[in-house]
């Protein structure tokens, strides 16, 4: 599903990853992180696709909201577990969305 974002500007956090073969606990943790993120001030939405490379884009109202999410205690524990078990490698990019447009049929 495409996230319903507000009028620009807003921020996007792009998390691109390649997983390991270890999947135990991953889905339940990912579900919990989504539940927590939705409760954070400044959260605007999320889009995700996973094949060989996982790409998750979350949208935020401000850099402060992104920092607060990054420092959430449960999120910090999930990040650590991800580095130890679930991810071979990943990259996070933080972008300012200056303009967007869409097409709907």
Beta strands, then each sheet from edge to edge (+ up, - down):
strand 1: 10-19
strand 2: 43-50
strand 3: 54-60
strand 4: 87-97
sheet 1: 2+ 3- 1+ 4-
end
